[in-house]
């Protein structure tokens, strides 16, 4: 990314950022150099193929104080191969009032970490696909959620033992 840094610095009103491959051992040491110019404008963060331990991922999310929408596509099987990196304690968190989309997350620690954000979770829309432990998110967003979509399938067809559930609430 070093060669593209001058172009990135010229972008002053970025609202949406997608990181296709998240490797904290590569990203965390240079995070401020590459992404600090977006911290006061970014409202939507989309992280795909996250090869990270939970503290690093939560640390990056909290660097964007205006963040409202969050998408995490996560590969739980591969993340254990990467060592933990020390990150500072999280003391503030973004408002997180928009939409949460999480797919293929089997990490209790990630959900527990999100739920422990100092500012709380205030998502109005939840879309959880193939996630274990969604009850933590449901409990933390129960006061604000107006739309919930939950899908857990181990195969292609829902069954009584593994149903697909979609719930929508309008307040």
Protein Blocks (a to p, Z undefined) as FASTA:
>chain_A
ZZmmmmmmmpmbbfbdcdfbacfklmmmmmmmmmmmmmmmpfbdcdehiabdfklmmmmm
mmmmkbfbdcddddfklmmmpccddddddfbdcfklmbcddehiabfklmmmmmmpmnlp
abfbdcdehiehklmmmmmmmmmocbdcddddfblbdcfklccddddddZZ
